[in-house]
Amino acid sequence: MPSMLKRAACLLCSVAVAFGASACGTSISVVTNGLAQGPTITIGVAADQPGLGYLHGGEYSGFDISVAQYVAKMLGYAQKQVVFKQLTPAARVSALTDGSVDMVVDSFTSDDAAGKDVAVSESYLAVHGTLLVRADGTSGITKTRDANGKTVCAGEGTAVADSLRNVAAGVAIEERDTYPQCVTALMIGETDAVATDDAVAAGLASDAGDEYVKDSGATFGDDEYVIAVRQGRDELVGQINAALRSMVSDGTWRQAAETMRQRIGYKADGAGDAS
């Protein structure tokens, strides 16, 4: 099917879903020559972010996983053709550029993507920067400016540290490969807080236990999750955007957000551009 007809089919599918039609599921493939093709599609995800991307008992679960599965389905891939590859935050861009993965659905924000050699989709989850602290209050952080003079851990390869420096120039940032490493550093007193977004923070707090760590409520900056692919894959980005809009309009996004709320207590603000 010529690319123009494919785009038209995708648009008609989105409209049909919006009006309650049910014929736009796996029967419509939006795979385009030269894009994410082949017997499988490899998607870079997190495996240590409860509620978002989490690997337990050999199975992946979480909001990002649901988004990735839905998009892959709309791209024409059966569940058995979807391969998840665990990535640290610092490895997300390089995994795309070296071809290790076809796309990244891994709490990857617009700020994370800024200036990187990747192409990104419309946003699918609005998030906000926040600080995770010890539940006993010993860090003394209740407002963003309290981070001045404190040591804060951030995931290497994330942009959240720069956002925090914009509002607390006196903060000392220490980076770790993974968020669980940051949480460990927090709990043993090596750092005063963990800088991340509020969705990741909710999952980390839920996993560690609210009696040990909590969201300080010291929010800073607005950001949004996006799906990343290799630079130049503009047609694929368009197909991903259509899939995200369909996920919102047919109610699947809301169901995934509710599952996330039940799992980690995080209430999503909205789907961003895909709304």
Helices and strands as residue ranges (DSSP letters): H 3-18, E 41-45, E 48-49, E 53-56, E 59-61, H 63-74, G 79-81, E 82-86, G 89-91, H 92-97, E 103-104, H 110-113, E 118-120, E 125-134, G 144-147, E 151-155, H 160-167, E 172-176, H 179-187, E 193-197, H 198-208, E 213-215, E 220-225, E 228-230, H 234-249, H 252-264, G 272-274
